[in-house]
Amino acid sequence: MVLPNANYDSMIGRPFWHDRLEQAWREASIVWLAGVRRSGKTTLAQSLGPECSLYVNCDLPATEDRVRDPVLFFRQCDQPVMVLDEIHQLRDPSRLLKIAADEFPKLRVLATGSSTLAASKKFRDTLTGRKRLVHLVPALTGELPAFGATLEKRLYHGGLPPALLAASKQPAFYREWLDSFFARDIQRLFAFRDINRFNALFEYVLRQSGGQLETSRTASALGISRPTVESHLQALTITQALTLVRPFHGSGQGEIVRQPKAYAFDTGFVSFARGWDPLRPADRGILWEHLVVEAFQALWPGEPVRYWRDKAGREVDFVRPRNRDTVDAYECKWDPDDFDAAALKAFRAAYPKGNNYLVTPLTGPAYQKRAQGLELKVCGLDGLAKSDA
């Protein structure tokens, strides 16, 4: 089955994500489409079209009665795909999906939610072996022409479609999103009661995004307990509002082995929390790293993102182990002329096998260059997809 082009408000195509859904369905009959609020899950699900899918809004009270008899419910579906949007709103979503997988294996099911299945106590059965996860990240750089947006706007507004399509950056959108995120996701899933304490932590993480995150220092800065910080950070990670990039280490000496770097889910919220209005040239570098993290998550789902740093302070932005002896290294530079290969050279002294990439806002074809005796491939984000070759 070939999925039709995606739509978002004005017929915006998202073929990358349609291909990802198709790939997931080839491996399992149930696909869990996860992503933060307003990332476009519902629109992507609806874009499959009534000619090939039955759309069910689980936010509606009547849906609970509609699915009371799951066998009868699925038997009435005469389309190859059933969409169960916001399925975590149902009383027993785990049982519903299990029956779909076991009794109706030819039916493709797309279930959407803001977090992983395991985040909710409702999912007693996490459907091991019966499902595949697709993590919808904010708009990728390759999607910007379809949104009519520039890379500069993507950095400043972020990649949530409503913000990216807006003519100007509206602070009210970001404030409303933060309040809604707590009420509809965090409070429901984790039963946290103090919105002010949670948002204080979240905004602190947004302001520190892209840097190393130390739990004790965070707790001290905010005046809250370390266990509270840890539980809140776990909630942000589970709901995909935060990515912890942990250090890569192995045979090298003097490596950082524990302290993660934290990347918030969207550059628009990072620039909003930091008060970057407008963006200055110095701001673009760290926001560019965020886009590279999102590209990793989209291109290589299920692979954890890693970085490398030694105790002398030398750091490689991201590394990707390919096998037991081979590790690819990725350095991110908004301006490739600012690249210094000293840290990469130190990394290669410990891990000599692997490819080196300098990831820049390059719009032309990738090319090879040498820096301090190292061979690098200079490429844009679109070139990352070819780095497996």
Phi, psi and omega in degrees: 000131177260124181283141176291166179298147180286163177229145169214106180059293185244049175060051179271122181278142177228063186297331179303315184284329173296319177296322180293322176296316180299317180298318180295320180291337176290341182258335181203155183280342180247129176242128177262112179265107183250157179167159181293163179305137178070019178278351177109016182298311183297316181295320177297317179296317181291335183288351176297336172091144181293342180287342181229358183214151174252119184264127179235121179269107184282356174286338182284135181302326183293339182295326179302316178290326182296327184259012184301323175251092187301321181297314178296321180299310182288329181296331182282351181281117180255017178250156180289340182232136171242129177258125176246090187278133182058047187296338181293348177287342180285160184291320183222069183295329181299314180297319181299313181290325179297318178294321178299315182291320186276322186261341182226062187295340179275348179275127175272129182242131174246112179251134182244152177189164183277349185223183175285161179302319186292349182290332185259137177294343179293335183266075178293328175252114182275012172061042180303126180082351183254354187220163170230146181260134170240118182263109180277110179268166175304164189311129178282160181298327178293344179268352187299320177302323179294329178273356182066033185240150175270166177297322178300318179293322179299318179294318188279311181278334188091182187250006173290127188310316180300322179286321182291328181276347182290144181293327178221161181283123184253108180305327181299328179297316184288321178294316180296321180298316181299316179294319180292322179300317179293313186290319188264339182244298187295310183294320181291321185276324190241355177061028172291141185255332189263097182294325182293319179291317180296312182294329176298317177294314183299315180293326174298315179297320178299319181289331180267000189304134182099350180251176178289141183246119180245121189298314182297318179295321178296315179299318180294318182295326184262350181070034177232164187287155177298316177301324178294316177301315182296318180292323179290320177295322177298319178296319178296323179290316181297321180275006174065022173276348182217137174244122175266117179264108186271155183288143172270137178207159182190252186275349183289157181261145175068033182268150169288130186240348187237316193286119181276161166261147184244129177239121175290163192286345190205135182292331179297321180285327177295312180293326177295312182294328182273353180072029180277090182216102000274180176289141173254162181306323182291340182281335191289330184298311182290325177293326177298321177302322179299319180294326178292318176302314180296323177295319175303313183296325180283319185280323185233066181298141180091343177270124177292141175279138181231156170229169180231137178208141176250174186287353174273358178091003177281136189220138170252128190306307181215146175229153183223103176297133180258324174201195187301324187245357187242127179227122176275145181241139182232116174255138184248126179219125174295321176244107183298340179290345180273001186288132175242123187273007186298315181294319179296324179295320177294322178296316182290339175295328179268329184228082189288339185263131178143165179267151179246130181236135171250108187264118185229173176285034182297133178254346179268190180292153178293156179212162181262146174210166176245143177215119180050044177083358180258143176265131181232152171255120178266123185210161171272185181295327178297332180286343179297327182298337182265002185284353174280344186288000000 
